Structures are given as structure tokens and as C-alpha cells.
Amino acid sequence: MNIIGLSAYYHDSACCLLQHGILVAAAQEERFSRIKHDSSLPKAAFQYCLQQADLEITDIHCIAYYERPELKLERQVWTHLPQIDARRAAAFWRSARRPEYELRELLGYSGQIIYVSHHEAHAASSFFYSGFNDAAIMTVDGVGEWATTTYGIGRGPEISIFEEVFFPDSLGLLYSTITSYLGFSVNDGEYKVMGLAPYGRPLYVDQFQSLVESGPNGQYKLNLAYFDFTSQQRMFSEALPGLFGQPPRIAEAEIAEFHKDMARSLQVVLEELLLQKACYLHRRTGMENLCMAGGVALNCVANSRILRDGPFHRIFVQPAAGDAGTSLGAAALAHTQLSGKRISQQALEHVFLGPGFSSDEIYRLLRSTPLEFLDFREQEEALLQAAV
């Protein structure tokens, strides 16, 4: 079976190919388009996957898509009620129809399409590539269709999600909101906030605890008085600057001690909440292994805290923990649905699954241009000397 997994239209569009349950190719569209976080239909990545396996589009048995558009449409409409107008509602409707339309019309694919829920794709992207036979699973991101956090178990070929946290309560959106407040780009600059945190002091932990409250089991709640998830410009209300006593930082402005302290305080609160929920998941499942995915699982500092201070013996984090990795999860779920079997249980040992170029290919390309270049093929010592 040849199965394509695909994510698109929000950020980090990507495509992968499973052949007989083995991952043979995967790439983000940005690697071809050179548009950072490219969200368009990954046409070039799709072509690359076919070329890697010497396949035609008619050889594809199924395309697996990383979310359920009709459920996402529900959430989009609900979020903008009661102010939603006919034009915006129509735009949401078109976006829900877009995946199937473009898969058919732009890729020219006429075969089976399987839609899986967003957080199932995240869960599968971690568990099925972990090498574990069984594991507890925790996924945390901004939002999928409705879910923002899920807790589950993976055993053999099956994944079972037993608890979810729903929009608008979201640790991912909390982190992105503060990313916006600190003057960085949402869905891009969160790693900068994580990197800024060790330079600050946790002076605002009490204020952050006014923003998010831990609930029973795996639940937590945001104080929505401080957030605005319908704004096109920012994600917070006027109450947020009032809580911290400082206006939002303007992009590219000087980073002050306040901004460092904000980043540190956010990181402390995130780590404590994630560790608390990981402990709950361990009590609930009794598993020794933990699999993690979702954009918040890109916070490697929090991951190390869960491994160091948490109850799990081993942790596997999907390297492409954000939406790009959901293409792998969607493909794995489709394989199980169609075959009744798990994909290859070999652990994901590397992520070098995109395009590579040999020295000879690069040489031929350069020869076709007026560029001047030095040729050090098969001359490593001379290359090192020249570089030094």
C-alpha cells in the first residue's frame, strides 16, 4: 500500500509517503517554496514523495488528511458568534471545502481520502514512530478542531484517547498570546520566548496564575477576560496589559528586563502545569513510556523537566511535533484503518527524509550558471585548508 499523509492550510504544510507501512519520504512545503511556515497545499512536497519512490499519482491508494474540516468549521463559526456576518461564514465554509477540492483539482487525485482528527494525528505521529509497543500519550497545541490537549494510550496498532481539553482553554494559545504580547510573531516566535526565559526571573508567576487555573484530572481553564481569540491583530484583551502593568512590546523594540521576566514566568507556569498533567496521565495509565506531540511539545525545556522530574521512564517526542508531523500521524492511522495492522514498529531514528543533493548534482547546477565557484569534490584536505 502507498499512502500519502498531508497537512495544509494553517502553517507548516507537509507531505509524507508510507510504503507498505514504512516511512520512505517526508518534507515540508517551505523547503521547496522557500516561504517560511508555508501553509499552501504542499504540491512540491507531494511531487517529491512520489519521485522518491518512483510512483505515479495513480499508484497512491489513499491520501490521509490531518483534520476533519467540518468540525473545524463548527469551531470557527462558534468562536465568532453572534457577530459573525454572512461573508465571514461563507469564507469559513469555503475553507472547509478547500481540502477535498484542491486535492482533486490541483493534485489531480481521484482516489480515497481519509480524514482523521487533528489530535489523533498528533498522537499517532508520536506513538507509531516511537518504537514503543505501548505508551501513554499526551498531545498539547493551540487548537485542532475543538481539542487543545488530549490524553490517551497506545497499544500495538490501536490508539485510544480517553480525555480532552477543549477550546478556548489552551496552553498553546496561552503561550502564543504571551508571544504576541512580547512582540514576537505567533506560530513562529514561541521558541524565542522559550529562549528568552532563562535570562529572566519568575516575578510574575502570581499574575500568570490569574490567567490559567489547573482543574481536576487533565483539565485546566483560561481566564477569558484576558484573551481575544477573534482578533486579527493580537490574541489578548485590554485587560492583559493592565494585569502586568506594561504595554505590549512593539516588534523589534528593545527587549527589557520586564520582557525577560515575563518569559521566565510563563515558562515556569507552563512547566508546572505540564508536569502536573503528566503525573496525572501516569497515575491513570500506569505506563512506563510517554509519547508527546503538538506544538507545545516543541518546548524542549518543558520536555526535559517532564523527563527529569516526572514519573515516566522513557519519553519519545515527535521531532516534527507541530503541524508538519501530523502528516506522518494521519498516514499511520490510514494504514491501520485499511490494513488492520500497525506500521513498522521500528523507531524513527532520524528525520533526514526530505530532498538531498549530491556533490555532482550541485556541480552540474553551478556549471550551468555564470557563478564562479571552487570545486573540491574528492579533495577533503584541500577543502578544509581553503575553508580555514
N, C-alpha and C positions, 0 to 999 in steps of 0.2 A: 504494500500500500504506500502510495505517495501522498502525504498530507501537508498542506501549506497552513501555517499559523500566521495570523495577521492582526496587527493593531494599527489604528489610524484615527485621525481627525481631532485629536486633542493635543497631544505632544508626544514626541519621540516615536513616531511611526516606525514600524519594523515588520520584518517578514522572516519566517524560518521554514525549513523543509525537514520533515521526518520521512525517512525511507525505511519501511519495514520496522518501525519503532526505534530507529537510530537517527539522532540529530546529525545531519550532514552539512547544513549551511544555515546561517542566520546573520542578518545585518540590519542596521538602522538606515532609513532613507537619507538621513543627514550625511552619511558617508559618501553618498553619490551626488546629492544636490548641493552640498556644502552650505546648507541653510541650517543653522543650529536649532535643534529640537524640531526639525521639520515634521509637521503634522499631516501632510498630504497623504493621499493614497500611495503606499510605497511601491510604485511601479518599477523603479530601477532595482530595488532590493528583491522584488518578485522575479524579475528577469535574471538577476544574479543567481538566485536559488535554483531556478530551472537550469541555467547554464552549468552550474557546479555538478549537477547530476546528469547532464546531457538529456534533459527531458523537454517535451513539448507540453503546452498547456493541456492538451487532451490526455496526457498521462497522469494528471492530477485527479485523485479520487475524491478529494474533499478540500474545501477551504474552511478553516476554523477561525471564527471571528471572536474577539476578546471581550465583547459585552453584548447585552441584549438591548437593542436600540429602543424598543417600545417601553421598557422600564426606565431607561434614561429619560425618555420623553415625558413620562409621568412626573419624574422628579423636577425636571426643568419647568414644566407648567406649574406645578405646585409651588415651587420656590417663588415665582413671580405673581402668584395670586395675591390679592384680587386686582392688582394694577395691570395685569397683562393685557395687551391690546391684540387685535386680530393680526397685525403684521408680525409681531414677535411670535405669536402662536404658530403662524404659518411657517416662520423660519425654523422653529423647533421641529415642526412636522417634516419639513424638507430634510433637516439634518438626520431625522430618524430613518427616512427613506434612502438617504445617500449611500450607506454602505453597500446594500444589495445592488442599487442602480449602477454604482461605479465599478463594482466587481464584474457586473455583466457587461456594461458598455465600454469602460475604459480598459479593463484587463481582457475582455472577451471571453470570460469564463462562463460556461453553461452548466457546470456540474453541481454537485451537492454543496450547500453551505450550512455549516453547523454553528449556531450561536451559543456561547457559554457565558455565564455571568462573570462580571469583571473580577470579583474577588475569588471565585472559583479558579479563574485563570491565574491569578496571583498565587493561590495556594498550590495549584498543580505545577506552576513554574518552579517552585522550590522543592516540593516533596518528590516529584517524579524524576528530578535531576540530582537528588541528594545522595543517592546510593543507599539510603536507609530503607529497610523493609517496613518499618513502622515509625511513626513520629507524631508528636503534637505539632500543630500548625497555627501560626499567628500571622495575619496579614493586617497591615496598617497603612493607610494612604489618605489622600484628601477625600475623595468620594468616588465610588463606582457608579452603579445605577442608583442605589439607595444606601448600600452598606459603606461604612468608613473603616470598620475594624471587624475582623472575624476570628473565631476560634474553632479549631477543628482537629480531626485525627486523620492521618493517612495510614492505611494498611494494605499492603500488596497493591492491587490495581484500583483500590477504592479510596476516595476522599469523602469525608463526612463533616459538614460544617454544622456545629451544634449551637452556636451563639453568635449574634451580630450586634454591632452598634450602628445606628442609622443616622444619616444626615438629618439635621445640620450639626450633630455632635461629631466632632472630628479632630483628632490630634494632628493630622496632616494639615487641615485647614487652619488650626491654631498656629502651627509653625509657619505656614505660608503668610498668614495675617501679620505676624511679627516681622517676617522677612520684608513684607511690603512697608510696614511702619518704619523699618530701619533703612529704607531707601534702596532695597535690592529688588530685582525682578522676581516675581512669583513664578514657580516651576522652573527656576534657573538658579537663583541666588541663595537657596536654602543652605547649600554647602558652605557658602561664605559666612552665614550666621553661625553654623556649627564650628567653623574655623576661627571665628571671632571670639567665641565663648571663653576659651582658656585665658584670654587676655583681660577678662573682666572679673568682677566679684558678684556673688549671688545676693545682691542688695534688694532685689525686687521680687523675691520668691513669694512673699505675702500677697503682693498685688496680683501675681500670676495665679495664685490660688483663688482669687476672686474671678478669674476668667474660666477656670476649668475645675470641676469637682468630681472626684472619683466616686463611683457608685458601687452597688453590690455586684459580685461576680466579675464579669468582664466589662461592666458598663461604666460610663462616665458622661458628664454633661458639660457643655459650654454655657456660659452666661451670655445669652444672645444680645443683651443690651449693648455689648461692646463690639459686635460684629455686624457686617453688612455684606452678605454674600450675593446680593443682586447688583451691586455697584460695578460698573465697568472700569472705574478708575482705581479703586482700592477695596480692601476687604474689611475695613473697620469703620465703626461709627465714630461720631464726635466724642463719645464717652471715653474712648480708649486713650487719646492724648491727655484727657482730664485725669484719668486714673494714674498715669505715670508722671504727670506734671511737665511734660515736654512735648513740643510739636513733632510731627513726623519728620524724619530726616529727608532732605532733598537728595535725590540720586547724585552721586559723585561728590557730594559735600564732604567736608572733613568728618572723620569718624572720631567722636569724642568719648570720654570715659563713660558717659551715660549709655552710649550705644553698646560698648563692650559689656557693661554690667547688665544691660537688658538681654544680650545674647547669652551670657552666662546663666542668668536666672531662668530663662526659657529652657536652656539645656538641662539644668538641674531638675526642673519640674517634669520635663519630658522623660528623662531617665527614671525618675522615681515612679511615674505612672506606668511606664513600660515594664519595669522590674516587678511592680506590684501585680500587673496583669499576667506576666509570665509565671509568677508564683501561683496565681490562681489557676492558670492553664495546667500547670504541673500537678497541682492537687486534684484537678478534675480528671486528668487523663492517666496519671501515673507513669507517663512515658519518660524515657531517658534522653530521647532525641527531640530537638526543636527545629522546625523549618520556618523560615521567615521570608516574607516578600512584601511588596508595596513600597511606595516612595519613602515612607518613614524608615524602612529597613535599610535605606542608603545612609542612615545616620550611624556610621561605624563606631562612633564613641559610645552611643547608647547600646549598640550590639555588644561591644566589649564589656560593658557593665553587666548586661544580662548574663553573659558567659562567665564573668568573674564572680559575681555576687548572687546569681540565680541558681535554681536547683537542677538545671539540665546539665547532663554530662557532655553532650555534643550539640553544636549548633551549625546548621547549614543555612547560609543566606544566599538567595539567588543573586549572582553578580549583577545582572540587569534587573535589579529589584523594582525599578519603576515600570512605566507602562510598556517600554520596549520588551521586557521579559514576558509580558502576558502573551505574546505571540507563541512563545515556547509552551506555556501552560495550556493555551487553547488547543494547540496541535496535539499535545499529550492526551487531553481529555477526549478529543475527537477520535484518536487512535483507540482508546479504551472503549468508547461507545461503539465503534464499528467492529472491533475485533474481539472485545471481551477480555483483552489482555493488557497488562501494563507495558509501557515502552521499556526498552532496555534499561535494566536496573544499574548499569554502570554509572558511577558518579561523574558529574560534569567536572572534568579535570582541567579544562582551560576554556577560554572564550574567544579563541582565535578562529572564528567561524565565518568571518567576512572576507572581502577580497584581499588578496596579497599579490605582490608583483615581484617577479624575479629580476635580478640584475640585468639579464639580457633584454627583458621586456622594457625596462627603464632606458637602457642604452638605445634601443631601437627608436623609442619615443623621442629621446633627446636628439638623435641623429636627424630626425625629420623636422627639426626646428633650427632657427639661426642662433640658438643659445650656445655660448661657449661653456664647456664642461671638461672635467678631468676624468679619465677612465682608469679606475683602479680595480677592475674585475680581476680576480685571482691574484691580487697583489696586496695582501692584507698588511704586511710590514710597511710597505710604501704608503699605503693609505693612512696608517697610524702616524707615521712620521709627518706626512703632509698636514694631517689634522692637528697634531701637536704644534 
